[in-house]
Amino acid sequence: MTAASITPVVGLQAAFLEGSIVTQLGPGFLARFHSAALVHDSSRAFVAFDDNDEVAGFALGTVDVHRFNAYMKPRVLPSTIRALLSPTRIGLLGSLVRMVLEGEPQPPMPAELLLLVVHPRSRRCGIGRSLLVALESAFAREGIGQYRVAARSRLAVARAFYEALAFEHEQDRTVLGQPMVYLTKRVEGEREPSGTAERDKRQPGSGH
Ligand SMILES: CC(C)(COP(=O)(O)OP(=O)(O)OC[C@H]1O[C@@H](n2cnc3c(N)ncnc32)[C@H](O)[C@@H]1OP(=O)(O)O)[C@@H](O)C(=O)NCCC(=O)NCCS
């Protein structure tokens, strides 16, 4: 993913990533979030393009969720406050406080898939799968053996997708009063020499 993809990625997330509090903070917050995430050294972000060169999907992961969160929090604080000043979003304040108090799932697992969205018109074409293949290749190059993802339990499509891709159930938690399922996946592959991590990939898996 490059800086040029931030605007279409924000549009895709705002329109189609249902239920995420990050999404509910709005496009201004999301633009700041993705700009900051893109330059953090733990981030691994991939974008897929369709035949018209439009962004069809993206995935954002990290090889160190704890360090990623510590880096992101102060950088998104001003845009979080700006987002909350809107009367339609002030209600999210309580949820954000609860989220901070609820903490991260245990045991700690450094690598995480943070965001994954495919445009509805491009779904069931293997793009989600290809994005995760790209992400897992990046993880494997750094010797990561396993990673975690959190999904809202009610999102049946997301659960079907992760099940099809051999994710395993790890634990259930209530986050912000909503049931959340945590899944993990083993990463196959071997560590390669450092400096080879790929940070940008067009149409993962298709060579486009
Ligand atoms: C979940 C999501 C990323 C899947 O992307 P996708 O590109 O459509 O997925 P793929 O085409 O790679 O599907 C891979 C496999 O997952 C399963 N799968 C995907 N969508 C499914 C659906 N709607 N119903 C049942 N199984 C599904 C299938 O087994 C599929 O393989 P198949 O098409 O050969 O049968 C996409 O539906 C999406 O963006 N949903 C909204 C956002 C979201 O829920 N993100 C995850 C939040 S944690």
The ligand as an SDF file (V2000), in Angstrom:
LIG
                    3D

 48 50  0  0  0  0  0  0  0  0999 V2000
  -14.8600  -11.2490    4.5490 C   0  0  0  0  0  0  0  0  0  0  0  0
  -14.3820  -10.6820    3.1820 C   0  0  0  0  0  0  0  0  0  0  0  0
  -13.0850   -9.8980    3.3840 C   0  0  0  0  0  0  0  0  0  0  0  0
  -14.1270  -11.8540    2.2220 C   0  0  0  0  0  0  0  0  0  0  0  0
  -13.5210  -11.3580    1.0320 O   0  0  0  0  0  0  0  0  0  0  0  0
  -13.6990  -12.1080   -0.3940 P   0  0  0  0  0  0  0  0  0  0  0  0
  -12.7140  -11.5270   -1.3400 O   0  0  0  0  0  0  0  0  0  0  0  0
  -15.1190  -12.0990   -0.8010 O   0  0  0  0  0  0  0  0  0  0  0  0
  -13.2840  -13.5980    0.0060 O   0  0  0  0  0  0  0  0  0  0  0  0
  -12.7430  -14.7480   -0.9760 P   0  0  0  0  0  0  0  0  0  0  0  0
  -13.3830  -14.6170   -2.3210 O   0  0  0  0  0  0  0  0  0  0  0  0
  -11.2460  -14.7410   -0.9470 O   0  0  0  0  0  0  0  0  0  0  0  0
  -13.3300  -16.0480   -0.2580 O   0  0  0  0  0  0  0  0  0  0  0  0
  -12.4910  -17.1040    0.2460 C   0  0  0  0  0  0  0  0  0  0  0  0
  -13.4150  -18.1640    0.8330 C   0  0  0  0  0  0  0  0  0  0  0  0
  -14.0790  -17.6580    2.0060 O   0  0  0  0  0  0  0  0  0  0  0  0
  -15.4310  -18.2060    2.0620 C   0  0  0  0  0  0  0  0  0  0  0  0
  -16.4060  -17.1250    1.9060 N   0  0  0  0  0  0  0  0  0  0  0  0
  -16.1860  -15.8530    1.4820 C   0  0  0  0  0  0  0  0  0  0  0  0
  -17.3430  -15.1380    1.4580 N   0  0  0  0  0  0  0  0  0  0  0  0
  -18.3140  -16.0030    1.8660 C   0  0  0  0  0  0  0  0  0  0  0  0
  -19.7160  -15.8810    2.0160 C   0  0  0  0  0  0  0  0  0  0  0  0
  -20.3720  -14.7310    1.7290 N   0  0  0  0  0  0  0  0  0  0  0  0
  -20.4140  -16.9570    2.4540 N   0  0  0  0  0  0  0  0  0  0  0  0
  -19.7930  -18.1130    2.7320 C   0  0  0  0  0  0  0  0  0  0  0  0
  -18.4510  -18.3200    2.5610 N   0  0  0  0  0  0  0  0  0  0  0  0
  -17.7270  -17.2600    2.1480 C   0  0  0  0  0  0  0  0  0  0  0  0
  -15.5370  -19.1710    0.8940 C   0  0  0  0  0  0  0  0  0  0  0  0
  -15.1390  -20.4600    1.3230 O   0  0  0  0  0  0  0  0  0  0  0  0
  -14.5330  -18.5800   -0.0890 C   0  0  0  0  0  0  0  0  0  0  0  0
  -14.0490  -19.5460   -1.0270 O   0  0  0  0  0  0  0  0  0  0  0  0
  -14.9400  -19.8820   -2.3410 P   0  0  0  0  0  0  0  0  0  0  0  0
  -15.4170  -18.5870   -2.9160 O   0  0  0  0  0  0  0  0  0  0  0  0
  -13.9690  -20.6190   -3.2130 O   0  0  0  0  0  0  0  0  0  0  0  0
  -16.0800  -20.7150   -1.8600 O   0  0  0  0  0  0  0  0  0  0  0  0
  -15.4820   -9.7540    2.5460 C   0  0  0  0  0  0  0  0  0  0  0  0
  -16.7060  -10.4730    2.5290 O   0  0  0  0  0  0  0  0  0  0  0  0
  -15.6870   -8.4350    3.2730 C   0  0  0  0  0  0  0  0  0  0  0  0
  -14.9950   -7.4590    3.0040 O   0  0  0  0  0  0  0  0  0  0  0  0
  -16.6720   -8.4090    4.2160 N   0  0  0  0  0  0  0  0  0  0  0  0
  -16.9670   -7.1600    4.9560 C   0  0  0  0  0  0  0  0  0  0  0  0
  -15.8380   -6.7650    5.8830 C   0  0  0  0  0  0  0  0  0  0  0  0
  -15.4900   -7.8640    6.8780 C   0  0  0  0  0  0  0  0  0  0  0  0
  -16.3520   -8.5480    7.4200 O   0  0  0  0  0  0  0  0  0  0  0  0
  -14.1690   -7.9760    7.1460 N   0  0  0  0  0  0  0  0  0  0  0  0
  -13.6670   -8.8800    8.1350 C   0  0  0  0  0  0  0  0  0  0  0  0
  -13.8870   -8.2210    9.4450 C   0  0  0  0  0  0  0  0  0  0  0  0
  -13.1050   -9.0450   10.7470 S   0  0  0  0  0  0  0  0  0  0  0  0
  1  2  1  0
  2  3  1  0
  2  4  1  0
  2 36  1  0
  4  5  1  0
  5  6  1  0
  6  7  2  0
  6  8  1  0
  6  9  1  0
  9 10  1  0
 10 11  2  0
 10 12  1  0
 10 13  1  0
 13 14  1  0
 14 15  1  0
 15 16  1  0
 15 30  1  0
 16 17  1  0
 17 18  1  0
 17 28  1  0
 18 19  1  0
 18 27  1  0
 19 20  2  0
 20 21  1  0
 21 22  1  0
 21 27  2  0
 22 23  1  0
 22 24  2  0
 24 25  1  0
 25 26  2  0
 26 27  1  0
 28 29  1  0
 28 30  1  0
 30 31  1  0
 31 32  1  0
 32 33  2  0
 32 34  1  0
 32 35  1  0
 36 37  1  0
 36 38  1  0
 38 39  2  0
 38 40  1  0
 40 41  1  0
 41 42  1  0
 42 43  1  0
 43 44  2  0
 43 45  1  0
 45 46  1  0
 46 47  1  0
 47 48  1  0
M  END
$$$$
